[in-house]
Amino acid sequence: MDWLKDILPNLAGLLKLQDSNTIKLELASLMKLYPDLSERHISAWLRLKGNLSPSDLKKILESITCSQDQLRDTQDSLQFGKSFFSIVRVK
């Protein structure tokens, strides 16, 4: 359970954020640390916020998709990052 001490504060902090640009930045940082973070995980997490408009949600997801593509192009991020989300199932 010690390994959760790194990820849980990041995820909790993400829920507190209100500004969509700040959310994008935090998600990009989280994707660098945890390259197995998928669009489905992000979408599910953002739906928990409840205060995002559909257009904000769409813009964030589009931005994150571009960021994921850039990360894959610049490095083999799975080799360098931590793995957490690959064990979390999203329905």
PDB file of N, CA, C and O in Angstrom:
ATOM      1  N   MET A   1       0.808  -1.196   0.000  1.00  0.00           N
ATOM      2  CA  MET A   1       0.000   0.000   0.000  1.00  0.00           C
ATOM      3  C   MET A   1       0.851   1.260   0.000  1.00  0.00           C
ATOM      4  O   MET A   1       0.348   2.350  -0.271  1.00  0.00           O
ATOM      5  N   ASP A   2       2.119   1.121   0.298  1.00  0.00           N
ATOM      6  CA  ASP A   2       3.009   2.270   0.340  1.00  0.00           C
ATOM      7  C   ASP A   2       3.090   2.971  -1.020  1.00  0.00           C
ATOM      8  O   ASP A   2       3.273   4.187  -1.082  1.00  0.00           O
ATOM      9  N   TRP A   3       2.954   2.207  -2.106  1.00  0.00           N
ATOM     10  CA  TRP A   3       3.058   2.788  -3.440  1.00  0.00           C
ATOM     11  C   TRP A   3       1.871   3.702  -3.771  1.00  0.00           C
ATOM     12  O   TRP A   3       1.955   4.496  -4.708  1.00  0.00           O
ATOM     13  N   LEU A   4       0.776   3.603  -3.025  1.00  0.00           N
ATOM     14  CA  LEU A   4      -0.382   4.457  -3.261  1.00  0.00           C
ATOM     15  C   LEU A   4      -0.169   5.885  -2.747  1.00  0.00           C
ATOM     16  O   LEU A   4      -0.881   6.803  -3.154  1.00  0.00           O
ATOM     17  N   LYS A   5       0.797   6.068  -1.864  1.00  0.00           N
ATOM     18  CA  LYS A   5       1.017   7.401  -1.284  1.00  0.00           C
ATOM     19  C   LYS A   5       1.424   8.424  -2.332  1.00  0.00           C
ATOM     20  O   LYS A   5       1.274   9.623  -2.101  1.00  0.00           O
ATOM     21  N   ASP A   6       1.931   7.992  -3.467  1.00  0.00           N
ATOM     22  CA  ASP A   6       2.316   8.921  -4.527  1.00  0.00           C
ATOM     23  C   ASP A   6       1.136   9.296  -5.423  1.00  0.00           C
ATOM     24  O   ASP A   6       0.970  10.462  -5.779  1.00  0.00           O
ATOM     25  N   ILE A   7       0.331   8.321  -5.780  1.00  0.00           N
ATOM     26  CA  ILE A   7      -0.727   8.560  -6.756  1.00  0.00           C
ATOM     27  C   ILE A   7      -1.992   9.161  -6.143  1.00  0.00           C
ATOM     28  O   ILE A   7      -2.626  10.012  -6.767  1.00  0.00           O
ATOM     29  N   LEU A   8      -2.365   8.747  -4.964  1.00  0.00           N
ATOM     30  CA  LEU A   8      -3.629   9.205  -4.386  1.00  0.00           C
ATOM     31  C   LEU A   8      -3.693  10.718  -4.155  1.00  0.00           C
ATOM     32  O   LEU A   8      -4.728  11.314  -4.451  1.00  0.00           O
ATOM     33  N   PRO A   9      -2.645  11.371  -3.643  1.00  0.00           N
ATOM     34  CA  PRO A   9      -2.713  12.832  -3.514  1.00  0.00           C
ATOM     35  C   PRO A   9      -2.850  13.538  -4.872  1.00  0.00           C
ATOM     36  O   PRO A   9      -3.532  14.557  -4.981  1.00  0.00           O
ATOM     37  N   ASN A  10      -2.204  12.993  -5.891  1.00  0.00           N
ATOM     38  CA  ASN A  10      -2.327  13.582  -7.229  1.00  0.00           C
ATOM     39  C   ASN A  10      -3.758  13.489  -7.739  1.00  0.00           C
ATOM     40  O   ASN A  10      -4.289  14.455  -8.288  1.00  0.00           O
ATOM     41  N   LEU A  11      -4.379  12.337  -7.559  1.00  0.00           N
ATOM     42  CA  LEU A  11      -5.754  12.156  -8.018  1.00  0.00           C
ATOM     43  C   LEU A  11      -6.731  13.003  -7.205  1.00  0.00           C
ATOM     44  O   LEU A  11      -7.677  13.561  -7.762  1.00  0.00           O
ATOM     45  N   ALA A  12      -6.516  13.102  -5.918  1.00  0.00           N
ATOM     46  CA  ALA A  12      -7.380  13.929  -5.077  1.00  0.00           C
ATOM     47  C   ALA A  12      -7.242  15.402  -5.450  1.00  0.00           C
ATOM     48  O   ALA A  12      -8.234  16.129  -5.503  1.00  0.00           O
ATOM     49  N   GLY A  13      -6.026  15.834  -5.704  1.00  0.00           N
ATOM     50  CA  GLY A  13      -5.797  17.212  -6.108  1.00  0.00           C
ATOM     51  C   GLY A  13      -6.470  17.538  -7.427  1.00  0.00           C
ATOM     52  O   GLY A  13      -6.952  18.653  -7.627  1.00  0.00           O
ATOM     53  N   LEU A  14      -6.502  16.581  -8.316  1.00  0.00           N
ATOM     54  CA  LEU A  14      -7.160  16.772  -9.604  1.00  0.00           C
ATOM     55  C   LEU A  14      -8.649  17.030  -9.438  1.00  0.00           C
ATOM     56  O   LEU A  14      -9.230  17.821 -10.183  1.00  0.00           O
ATOM     57  N   LEU A  15      -9.263  16.380  -8.482  1.00  0.00           N
ATOM     58  CA  LEU A  15     -10.692  16.587  -8.242  1.00  0.00           C
ATOM     59  C   LEU A  15     -10.985  17.987  -7.692  1.00  0.00           C
ATOM     60  O   LEU A  15     -12.084  18.507  -7.881  1.00  0.00           O
ATOM     61  N   LYS A  16     -10.023  18.588  -7.025  1.00  0.00           N
ATOM     62  CA  LYS A  16     -10.223  19.915  -6.431  1.00  0.00           C
ATOM     63  C   LYS A  16     -10.103  21.042  -7.455  1.00  0.00           C
ATOM     64  O   LYS A  16     -10.636  22.131  -7.243  1.00  0.00           O
ATOM     65  N   LEU A  17      -9.419  20.793  -8.539  1.00  0.00           N
ATOM     66  CA  LEU A  17      -9.174  21.847  -9.519  1.00  0.00           C
ATOM     67  C   LEU A  17     -10.462  22.277 -10.210  1.00  0.00           C
ATOM     68  O   LEU A  17     -11.350  21.460 -10.454  1.00  0.00           O
ATOM     69  N   GLN A  18     -10.551  23.555 -10.519  1.00  0.00           N
ATOM     70  CA  GLN A  18     -11.738  24.104 -11.170  1.00  0.00           C
ATOM     71  C   GLN A  18     -11.462  24.582 -12.593  1.00  0.00           C
ATOM     72  O   GLN A  18     -12.328  24.457 -13.460  1.00  0.00           O
ATOM     73  N   ASP A  19     -10.292  25.118 -12.844  1.00  0.00           N
ATOM     74  CA  ASP A  19      -9.944  25.691 -14.140  1.00  0.00           C
ATOM     75  C   ASP A  19      -9.538  24.596 -15.120  1.00  0.00           C
ATOM     76  O   ASP A  19      -8.674  23.774 -14.813  1.00  0.00           O
ATOM     77  N   SER A  20     -10.160  24.584 -16.299  1.00  0.00           N
ATOM     78  CA  SER A  20      -9.893  23.523 -17.263  1.00  0.00           C
ATOM     79  C   SER A  20      -8.445  23.542 -17.760  1.00  0.00           C
ATOM     80  O   SER A  20      -7.883  22.482 -18.036  1.00  0.00           O
ATOM     81  N   ASN A  21      -7.830  24.723 -17.881  1.00  0.00           N
ATOM     82  CA  ASN A  21      -6.424  24.777 -18.310  1.00  0.00           C
ATOM     83  C   ASN A  21      -5.499  24.188 -17.256  1.00  0.00           C
ATOM     84  O   ASN A  21      -4.523  23.516 -17.589  1.00  0.00           O
ATOM     85  N   THR A  22      -5.802  24.435 -15.994  1.00  0.00           N
ATOM     86  CA  THR A  22      -5.002  23.856 -14.909  1.00  0.00           C
ATOM     87  C   THR A  22      -5.191  22.342 -14.880  1.00  0.00           C
ATOM     88  O   THR A  22      -4.239  21.601 -14.638  1.00  0.00           O
ATOM     89  N   ILE A  23      -6.393  21.893 -15.122  1.00  0.00           N
ATOM     90  CA  ILE A  23      -6.666  20.452 -15.173  1.00  0.00           C
ATOM     91  C   ILE A  23      -5.845  19.804 -16.284  1.00  0.00           C
ATOM     92  O   ILE A  23      -5.269  18.734 -16.086  1.00  0.00           O
ATOM     93  N   LYS A  24      -5.789  20.444 -17.447  1.00  0.00           N
ATOM     94  CA  LYS A  24      -4.994  19.921 -18.565  1.00  0.00           C
ATOM     95  C   LYS A  24      -3.527  19.787 -18.179  1.00  0.00           C
ATOM     96  O   LYS A  24      -2.892  18.772 -18.463  1.00  0.00           O
ATOM     97  N   LEU A  25      -2.993  20.819 -17.529  1.00  0.00           N
ATOM     98  CA  LEU A  25      -1.583  20.794 -17.124  1.00  0.00           C
ATOM     99  C   LEU A  25      -1.309  19.679 -16.119  1.00  0.00           C
ATOM    100  O   LEU A  25      -0.314  18.963 -16.226  1.00  0.00           O
ATOM    101  N   GLU A  26      -2.202  19.544 -15.146  1.00  0.00           N
ATOM    102  CA  GLU A  26      -2.016  18.495 -14.134  1.00  0.00           C
ATOM    103  C   GLU A  26      -2.129  17.101 -14.761  1.00  0.00           C
ATOM    104  O   GLU A  26      -1.383  16.190 -14.402  1.00  0.00           O
ATOM    105  N   LEU A  27      -3.053  16.948 -15.685  1.00  0.00           N
ATOM    106  CA  LEU A  27      -3.184  15.653 -16.364  1.00  0.00           C
ATOM    107  C   LEU A  27      -1.948  15.337 -17.197  1.00  0.00           C
ATOM    108  O   LEU A  27      -1.491  14.195 -17.225  1.00  0.00           O
ATOM    109  N   ALA A  28      -1.414  16.335 -17.868  1.00  0.00           N
ATOM    110  CA  ALA A  28      -0.195  16.125 -18.649  1.00  0.00           C
ATOM    111  C   ALA A  28       0.956  15.688 -17.745  1.00  0.00           C
ATOM    112  O   ALA A  28       1.726  14.796 -18.101  1.00  0.00           O
ATOM    113  N   SER A  29       1.071  16.312 -16.584  1.00  0.00           N
ATOM    114  CA  SER A  29       2.111  15.915 -15.621  1.00  0.00           C
ATOM    115  C   SER A  29       1.882  14.494 -15.129  1.00  0.00           C
ATOM    116  O   SER A  29       2.823  13.711 -15.002  1.00  0.00           O
ATOM    117  N   LEU A  30       0.639  14.174 -14.857  1.00  0.00           N
ATOM    118  CA  LEU A  30       0.302  12.837 -14.386  1.00  0.00           C
ATOM    119  C   LEU A  30       0.580  11.779 -15.461  1.00  0.00           C
ATOM    120  O   LEU A  30       0.997  10.662 -15.153  1.00  0.00           O
ATOM    121  N   MET A  31       0.345  12.145 -16.720  1.00  0.00           N
ATOM    122  CA  MET A  31       0.607  11.210 -17.823  1.00  0.00           C
ATOM    123  C   MET A  31       2.104  10.941 -17.990  1.00  0.00           C
ATOM    124  O   MET A  31       2.503   9.853 -18.404  1.00  0.00           O
ATOM    125  N   LYS A  32       2.918  11.930 -17.668  1.00  0.00           N
ATOM    126  CA  LYS A  32       4.361  11.714 -17.741  1.00  0.00           C
ATOM    127  C   LYS A  32       4.812  10.744 -16.658  1.00  0.00           C
ATOM    128  O   LYS A  32       5.675   9.897 -16.888  1.00  0.00           O
ATOM    129  N   LEU A  33       4.220  10.875 -15.477  1.00  0.00           N
ATOM    130  CA  LEU A  33       4.576   9.975 -14.375  1.00  0.00           C
ATOM    131  C   LEU A  33       3.986   8.579 -14.553  1.00  0.00           C
ATOM    132  O   LEU A  33       4.617   7.574 -14.226  1.00  0.00           O
ATOM    133  N   TYR A  34       2.767   8.538 -15.076  1.00  0.00           N
ATOM    134  CA  TYR A  34       2.040   7.277 -15.232  1.00  0.00           C
ATOM    135  C   TYR A  34       1.579   7.146 -16.681  1.00  0.00           C
ATOM    136  O   TYR A  34       0.430   7.458 -16.995  1.00  0.00           O
ATOM    137  N   PRO A  35       2.459   6.691 -17.561  1.00  0.00           N
ATOM    138  CA  PRO A  35       2.136   6.631 -18.987  1.00  0.00           C
ATOM    139  C   PRO A  35       1.032   5.627 -19.337  1.00  0.00           C
ATOM    140  O   PRO A  35       0.535   5.628 -20.464  1.00  0.00           O
ATOM    141  N   ASP A  36       0.648   4.784 -18.397  1.00  0.00           N
ATOM    142  CA  ASP A  36      -0.440   3.853 -18.671  1.00  0.00           C
ATOM    143  C   ASP A  36      -1.812   4.480 -18.393  1.00  0.00           C
ATOM    144  O   ASP A  36      -2.834   3.804 -18.501  1.00  0.00           O
ATOM    145  N   LEU A  37      -1.835   5.762 -18.039  1.00  0.00           N
ATOM    146  CA  LEU A  37      -3.077   6.503 -17.841  1.00  0.00           C
ATOM    147  C   LEU A  37      -3.757   6.671 -19.200  1.00  0.00           C
ATOM    148  O   LEU A  37      -3.221   7.326 -20.094  1.00  0.00           O
ATOM    149  N   SER A  38      -4.928   6.079 -19.346  1.00  0.00           N
ATOM    150  CA  SER A  38      -5.612   6.094 -20.640  1.00  0.00           C
ATOM    151  C   SER A  38      -6.688   7.173 -20.697  1.00  0.00           C
ATOM    152  O   SER A  38      -7.055   7.766 -19.683  1.00  0.00           O
ATOM    153  N   GLU A  39      -7.173   7.407 -21.888  1.00  0.00           N
ATOM    154  CA  GLU A  39      -8.256   8.367 -22.083  1.00  0.00           C
ATOM    155  C   GLU A  39      -9.509   7.912 -21.329  1.00  0.00           C
ATOM    156  O   GLU A  39     -10.255   8.746 -20.817  1.00  0.00           O
ATOM    157  N   ARG A  40      -9.746   6.614 -21.258  1.00  0.00           N
ATOM    158  CA  ARG A  40     -10.903   6.099 -20.517  1.00  0.00           C
ATOM    159  C   ARG A  40     -10.769   6.385 -19.026  1.00  0.00           C
ATOM    160  O   ARG A  40     -11.748   6.743 -18.371  1.00  0.00           O
ATOM    161  N   HIS A  41      -9.568   6.231 -18.493  1.00  0.00           N
ATOM    162  CA  HIS A  41      -9.340   6.554 -17.083  1.00  0.00           C
ATOM    163  C   HIS A  41      -9.585   8.034 -16.824  1.00  0.00           C
ATOM    164  O   HIS A  41     -10.248   8.409 -15.857  1.00  0.00           O
ATOM    165  N   ILE A  42      -9.042   8.863 -17.699  1.00  0.00           N
ATOM    166  CA  ILE A  42      -9.188  10.311 -17.539  1.00  0.00           C
ATOM    167  C   ILE A  42     -10.653  10.708 -17.629  1.00  0.00           C
ATOM    168  O   ILE A  42     -11.136  11.496 -16.816  1.00  0.00           O
ATOM    169  N   SER A  43     -11.350  10.173 -18.601  1.00  0.00           N
ATOM    170  CA  SER A  43     -12.764  10.496 -18.783  1.00  0.00           C
ATOM    171  C   SER A  43     -13.581  10.103 -17.556  1.00  0.00           C
ATOM    172  O   SER A  43     -14.429  10.868 -17.097  1.00  0.00           O
ATOM    173  N   ALA A  44     -13.328   8.929 -17.035  1.00  0.00           N
ATOM    174  CA  ALA A  44     -14.047   8.465 -15.843  1.00  0.00           C
ATOM    175  C   ALA A  44     -13.740   9.368 -14.648  1.00  0.00           C
ATOM    176  O   ALA A  44     -14.636   9.702 -13.873  1.00  0.00           O
ATOM    177  N   TRP A  45     -12.494   9.756 -14.502  1.00  0.00           N
ATOM    178  CA  TRP A  45     -12.105  10.594 -13.362  1.00  0.00           C
ATOM    179  C   TRP A  45     -12.734  11.985 -13.473  1.00  0.00           C
ATOM    180  O   TRP A  45     -13.203  12.540 -12.479  1.00  0.00           O
ATOM    181  N   LEU A  46     -12.741  12.537 -14.670  1.00  0.00           N
ATOM    182  CA  LEU A  46     -13.311  13.867 -14.862  1.00  0.00           C
ATOM    183  C   LEU A  46     -14.825  13.874 -14.662  1.00  0.00           C
ATOM    184  O   LEU A  46     -15.383  14.880 -14.224  1.00  0.00           O
ATOM    185  N   ARG A  47     -15.484  12.783 -14.972  1.00  0.00           N
ATOM    186  CA  ARG A  47     -16.927  12.701 -14.734  1.00  0.00           C
ATOM    187  C   ARG A  47     -17.242  12.752 -13.243  1.00  0.00           C
ATOM    188  O   ARG A  47     -18.337  13.165 -12.860  1.00  0.00           O
ATOM    189  N   LEU A  48     -16.305  12.341 -12.400  1.00  0.00           N
ATOM    190  CA  LEU A  48     -16.496  12.421 -10.948  1.00  0.00           C
ATOM    191  C   LEU A  48     -16.574  13.873 -10.475  1.00  0.00           C
ATOM    192  O   LEU A  48     -17.208  14.165  -9.461  1.00  0.00           O
ATOM    193  N   LYS A  49     -15.932  14.776 -11.204  1.00  0.00           N
ATOM    194  CA  LYS A  49     -15.925  16.181 -10.804  1.00  0.00           C
ATOM    195  C   LYS A  49     -17.334  16.757 -10.818  1.00  0.00           C
ATOM    196  O   LYS A  49     -17.708  17.474  -9.890  1.00  0.00           O
ATOM    197  N   GLY A  50     -18.114  16.467 -11.828  1.00  0.00           N
ATOM    198  CA  GLY A  50     -19.495  16.909 -11.887  1.00  0.00           C
ATOM    199  C   GLY A  50     -19.701  18.376 -12.214  1.00  0.00           C
ATOM    200  O   GLY A  50     -20.825  18.780 -12.513  1.00  0.00           O
ATOM    201  N   ASN A  51     -18.655  19.185 -12.168  1.00  0.00           N
ATOM    202  CA  ASN A  51     -18.830  20.609 -12.428  1.00  0.00           C
ATOM    203  C   ASN A  51     -18.272  21.047 -13.776  1.00  0.00           C
ATOM    204  O   ASN A  51     -18.217  22.244 -14.059  1.00  0.00           O
ATOM    205  N   LEU A  52     -17.860  20.105 -14.605  1.00  0.00           N
ATOM    206  CA  LEU A  52     -17.341  20.450 -15.921  1.00  0.00           C
ATOM    207  C   LEU A  52     -18.466  20.424 -16.946  1.00  0.00           C
ATOM    208  O   LEU A  52     -19.284  19.504 -16.960  1.00  0.00           O
ATOM    209  N   SER A  53     -18.501  21.421 -17.788  1.00  0.00           N
ATOM    210  CA  SER A  53     -19.487  21.427 -18.865  1.00  0.00           C
ATOM    211  C   SER A  53     -19.069  20.379 -19.903  1.00  0.00           C
ATOM    212  O   SER A  53     -17.900  20.000 -19.974  1.00  0.00           O
ATOM    213  N   PRO A  54     -20.025  19.920 -20.698  1.00  0.00           N
ATOM    214  CA  PRO A  54     -19.669  18.958 -21.751  1.00  0.00           C
ATOM    215  C   PRO A  54     -18.593  19.498 -22.699  1.00  0.00           C
ATOM    216  O   PRO A  54     -17.733  18.743 -23.154  1.00  0.00           O
ATOM    217  N   SER A  55     -18.640  20.800 -22.996  1.00  0.00           N
ATOM    218  CA  SER A  55     -17.625  21.369 -23.889  1.00  0.00           C
ATOM    219  C   SER A  55     -16.251  21.395 -23.225  1.00  0.00           C
ATOM    220  O   SER A  55     -15.245  21.135 -23.884  1.00  0.00           O
ATOM    221  N   ASP A  56     -16.196  21.709 -21.916  1.00  0.00           N
ATOM    222  CA  ASP A  56     -14.914  21.673 -21.196  1.00  0.00           C
ATOM    223  C   ASP A  56     -14.356  20.259 -21.164  1.00  0.00           C
ATOM    224  O   ASP A  56     -13.164  20.047 -21.388  1.00  0.00           O
ATOM    225  N   LEU A  57     -15.213  19.303 -20.887  1.00  0.00           N
ATOM    226  CA  LEU A  57     -14.790  17.906 -20.851  1.00  0.00           C
ATOM    227  C   LEU A  57     -14.226  17.483 -22.202  1.00  0.00           C
ATOM    228  O   LEU A  57     -13.187  16.826 -22.271  1.00  0.00           O
ATOM    229  N   LYS A  58     -14.910  17.859 -23.264  1.00  0.00           N
ATOM    230  CA  LYS A  58     -14.455  17.512 -24.608  1.00  0.00           C
ATOM    231  C   LYS A  58     -13.106  18.156 -24.917  1.00  0.00           C
ATOM    232  O   LYS A  58     -12.220  17.502 -25.466  1.00  0.00           O
ATOM    233  N   LYS A  59     -12.943  19.432 -24.568  1.00  0.00           N
ATOM    234  CA  LYS A  59     -11.679  20.137 -24.815  1.00  0.00           C
ATOM    235  C   LYS A  59     -10.528  19.507 -24.036  1.00  0.00           C
ATOM    236  O   LYS A  59      -9.427  19.349 -24.564  1.00  0.00           O
ATOM    237  N   ILE A  60     -10.784  19.153 -22.798  1.00  0.00           N
ATOM    238  CA  ILE A  60      -9.740  18.518 -21.981  1.00  0.00           C
ATOM    239  C   ILE A  60      -9.339  17.187 -22.587  1.00  0.00           C
ATOM    240  O   ILE A  60      -8.150  16.897 -22.716  1.00  0.00           O
ATOM    241  N   LEU A  61     -10.317  16.374 -22.959  1.00  0.00           N
ATOM    242  CA  LEU A  61     -10.011  15.062 -23.532  1.00  0.00           C
ATOM    243  C   LEU A  61      -9.279  15.180 -24.865  1.00  0.00           C
ATOM    244  O   LEU A  61      -8.378  14.390 -25.146  1.00  0.00           O
ATOM    245  N   GLU A  62      -9.651  16.151 -25.685  1.00  0.00           N
ATOM    246  CA  GLU A  62      -8.944  16.368 -26.955  1.00  0.00           C
ATOM    247  C   GLU A  62      -7.504  16.777 -26.699  1.00  0.00           C
ATOM    248  O   GLU A  62      -6.591  16.296 -27.370  1.00  0.00           O
ATOM    249  N   SER A  63      -7.300  17.642 -25.755  1.00  0.00           N
ATOM    250  CA  SER A  63      -5.956  18.096 -25.414  1.00  0.00           C
ATOM    251  C   SER A  63      -5.109  16.938 -24.895  1.00  0.00           C
ATOM    252  O   SER A  63      -3.939  16.806 -25.252  1.00  0.00           O
ATOM    253  N   ILE A  64      -5.705  16.111 -24.059  1.00  0.00           N
ATOM    254  CA  ILE A  64      -4.986  14.982 -23.476  1.00  0.00           C
ATOM    255  C   ILE A  64      -4.630  13.959 -24.538  1.00  0.00           C
ATOM    256  O   ILE A  64      -3.550  13.370 -24.498  1.00  0.00           O
ATOM    257  N   THR A  65      -5.531  13.743 -25.489  1.00  0.00           N
ATOM    258  CA  THR A  65      -5.248  12.809 -26.576  1.00  0.00           C
ATOM    259  C   THR A  65      -4.035  13.276 -27.370  1.00  0.00           C
ATOM    260  O   THR A  65      -3.177  12.471 -27.732  1.00  0.00           O
ATOM    261  N   CYS A  66      -3.965  14.573 -27.640  1.00  0.00           N
ATOM    262  CA  CYS A  66      -2.795  15.135 -28.342  1.00  0.00           C
ATOM    263  C   CYS A  66      -1.533  14.967 -27.508  1.00  0.00           C
ATOM    264  O   CYS A  66      -0.475  14.630 -28.038  1.00  0.00           O
ATOM    265  N   SER A  67      -1.642  15.199 -26.210  1.00  0.00           N
ATOM    266  CA  SER A  67      -0.490  15.057 -25.317  1.00  0.00           C
ATOM    267  C   SER A  67       0.000  13.615 -25.280  1.00  0.00           C
ATOM    268  O   SER A  67       1.206  13.368 -25.278  1.00  0.00           O
ATOM    269  N   GLN A  68      -0.930  12.662 -25.250  1.00  0.00           N
ATOM    270  CA  GLN A  68      -0.541  11.253 -25.243  1.00  0.00           C
ATOM    271  C   GLN A  68       0.201  10.898 -26.518  1.00  0.00           C
ATOM    272  O   GLN A  68       1.202  10.182 -26.475  1.00  0.00           O
ATOM    273  N   ASP A  69      -0.276  11.389 -27.651  1.00  0.00           N
ATOM    274  CA  ASP A  69       0.391  11.129 -28.924  1.00  0.00           C
ATOM    275  C   ASP A  69       1.801  11.701 -28.932  1.00  0.00           C
ATOM    276  O   ASP A  69       2.733  11.057 -29.413  1.00  0.00           O
ATOM    277  N   GLN A  70       1.960  12.914 -28.398  1.00  0.00           N
ATOM    278  CA  GLN A  70       3.281  13.538 -28.348  1.00  0.00           C
ATOM    279  C   GLN A  70       4.226  12.770 -27.436  1.00  0.00           C
ATOM    280  O   GLN A  70       5.403  12.608 -27.759  1.00  0.00           O
ATOM    281  N   LEU A  71       3.728  12.300 -26.313  1.00  0.00           N
ATOM    282  CA  LEU A  71       4.573  11.528 -25.403  1.00  0.00           C
ATOM    283  C   LEU A  71       5.047  10.239 -26.059  1.00  0.00           C
ATOM    284  O   LEU A  71       6.207   9.851 -25.915  1.00  0.00           O
ATOM    285  N   ARG A  72       4.155   9.586 -26.772  1.00  0.00           N
ATOM    286  CA  ARG A  72       4.530   8.341 -27.441  1.00  0.00           C
ATOM    287  C   ARG A  72       5.547   8.604 -28.539  1.00  0.00           C
ATOM    288  O   ARG A  72       6.429   7.780 -28.782  1.00  0.00           O
ATOM    289  N   ASP A  73       5.430   9.753 -29.208  1.00  0.00           N
ATOM    290  CA  ASP A  73       6.357  10.090 -30.284  1.00  0.00           C
ATOM    291  C   ASP A  73       7.740  10.444 -29.763  1.00  0.00           C
ATOM    292  O   ASP A  73       8.736  10.141 -30.419  1.00  0.00           O
ATOM    293  N   THR A  74       7.827  11.080 -28.597  1.00  0.00           N
ATOM    294  CA  THR A  74       9.111  11.573 -28.112  1.00  0.00           C
ATOM    295  C   THR A  74       9.908  10.556 -27.297  1.00  0.00           C
ATOM    296  O   THR A  74      11.130  10.662 -27.201  1.00  0.00           O
ATOM    297  N   GLN A  75       9.226   9.577 -26.714  1.00  0.00           N
ATOM    298  CA  GLN A  75       9.941   8.596 -25.893  1.00  0.00           C
ATOM    299  C   GLN A  75       9.114   7.334 -25.742  1.00  0.00           C
ATOM    300  O   GLN A  75       7.899   7.341 -25.944  1.00  0.00           O
ATOM    301  N   ASP A  76       9.763   6.289 -25.396  1.00  0.00           N
ATOM    302  CA  ASP A  76       9.048   5.078 -25.031  1.00  0.00           C
ATOM    303  C   ASP A  76       8.667   5.244 -23.566  1.00  0.00           C
ATOM    304  O   ASP A  76       9.334   4.713 -22.678  1.00  0.00           O
ATOM    305  N   SER A  77       7.592   5.982 -23.321  1.00  0.00           N
ATOM    306  CA  SER A  77       7.239   6.400 -21.972  1.00  0.00           C
ATOM    307  C   SER A  77       6.910   5.232 -21.055  1.00  0.00           C
ATOM    308  O   SER A  77       7.112   5.329 -19.845  1.00  0.00           O
ATOM    309  N   LEU A  78       6.417   4.149 -21.593  1.00  0.00           N
ATOM    310  CA  LEU A  78       6.115   3.007 -20.724  1.00  0.00           C
ATOM    311  C   LEU A  78       7.375   2.444 -20.093  1.00  0.00           C
ATOM    312  O   LEU A  78       7.328   1.852 -19.015  1.00  0.00           O
ATOM    313  N   GLN A  79       8.497   2.628 -20.767  1.00  0.00           N
ATOM    314  CA  GLN A  79       9.760   2.146 -20.227  1.00  0.00           C
ATOM    315  C   GLN A  79      10.231   3.016 -19.064  1.00  0.00           C
ATOM    316  O   GLN A  79      10.872   2.516 -18.139  1.00  0.00           O
ATOM    317  N   PHE A  80       9.920   4.307 -19.101  1.00  0.00           N
ATOM    318  CA  PHE A  80      10.442   5.239 -18.117  1.00  0.00           C
ATOM    319  C   PHE A  80       9.469   5.573 -16.996  1.00  0.00           C
ATOM    320  O   PHE A  80       9.894   6.002 -15.924  1.00  0.00           O
ATOM    321  N   GLY A  81       8.182   5.388 -17.220  1.00  0.00           N
ATOM    322  CA  GLY A  81       7.187   5.794 -16.241  1.00  0.00           C
ATOM    323  C   GLY A  81       6.813   4.690 -15.279  1.00  0.00           C
ATOM    324  O   GLY A  81       7.282   3.556 -15.375  1.00  0.00           O
ATOM    325  N   LYS A  82       5.947   5.061 -14.344  1.00  0.00           N
ATOM    326  CA  LYS A  82       5.424   4.113 -13.372  1.00  0.00           C
ATOM    327  C   LYS A  82       4.150   3.491 -13.912  1.00  0.00           C
ATOM    328  O   LYS A  82       3.481   4.070 -14.768  1.00  0.00           O
ATOM    329  N   SER A  83       3.827   2.340 -13.423  1.00  0.00           N
ATOM    330  CA  SER A  83       2.612   1.670 -13.846  1.00  0.00           C
ATOM    331  C   SER A  83       1.629   1.634 -12.684  1.00  0.00           C
ATOM    332  O   SER A  83       1.966   1.159 -11.599  1.00  0.00           O
ATOM    333  N   PHE A  84       0.440   2.123 -12.899  1.00  0.00           N
ATOM    334  CA  PHE A  84      -0.619   2.070 -11.911  1.00  0.00           C
ATOM    335  C   PHE A  84      -1.961   1.796 -12.586  1.00  0.00           C
ATOM    336  O   PHE A  84      -2.707   0.907 -12.177  1.00  0.00           O
ATOM    337  N   PHE A  85      -2.250   2.569 -13.616  1.00  0.00           N
ATOM    338  CA  PHE A  85      -3.572   2.539 -14.220  1.00  0.00           C
ATOM    339  C   PHE A  85      -3.841   1.272 -15.011  1.00  0.00           C
ATOM    340  O   PHE A  85      -5.000   0.939 -15.258  1.00  0.00           O
ATOM    341  N   SER A  86      -2.817   0.570 -15.405  1.00  0.00           N
ATOM    342  CA  SER A  86      -3.031  -0.668 -16.153  1.00  0.00           C
ATOM    343  C   SER A  86      -3.721  -1.733 -15.280  1.00  0.00           C
ATOM    344  O   SER A  86      -4.273  -2.697 -15.811  1.00  0.00           O
ATOM    345  N   ILE A  87      -3.693  -1.566 -13.960  1.00  0.00           N
ATOM    346  CA  ILE A  87      -4.378  -2.511 -13.092  1.00  0.00           C
ATOM    347  C   ILE A  87      -5.769  -2.020 -12.656  1.00  0.00           C
ATOM    348  O   ILE A  87      -6.499  -2.725 -11.960  1.00  0.00           O
ATOM    349  N   VAL A  88      -6.120  -0.784 -13.087  1.00  0.00           N
ATOM    350  CA  VAL A  88      -7.410  -0.203 -12.730  1.00  0.00           C
ATOM    351  C   VAL A  88      -8.364  -0.383 -13.905  1.00  0.00           C
ATOM    352  O   VAL A  88      -8.128   0.140 -14.994  1.00  0.00           O
ATOM    353  N   ARG A  89      -9.435  -1.123 -13.677  1.00  0.00           N
ATOM    354  CA  ARG A  89     -10.415  -1.369 -14.728  1.00  0.00           C
ATOM    355  C   ARG A  89     -11.438  -0.255 -14.774  1.00  0.00           C
ATOM    356  O   ARG A  89     -11.912   0.216 -13.740  1.00  0.00           O
ATOM    357  N   VAL A  90     -11.775   0.162 -15.989  1.00  0.00           N
ATOM    358  CA  VAL A  90     -12.793   1.197 -16.193  1.00  0.00           C
ATOM    359  C   VAL A  90     -13.911   0.578 -17.004  1.00  0.00           C
ATOM    360  O   VAL A  90     -13.688  -0.018 -18.057  1.00  0.00           O
ATOM    361  N   LYS A  91     -15.118   0.733 -16.487  1.00  0.00           N
ATOM    362  CA  LYS A  91     -16.279   0.184 -17.216  1.00  0.00           C
ATOM    363  C   LYS A  91     -16.987   1.253 -17.973  1.00  0.00           C
ATOM    364  O   LYS A  91     -17.984   0.979 -18.642  1.00  0.00           O
TER     365      LYS A  91
END
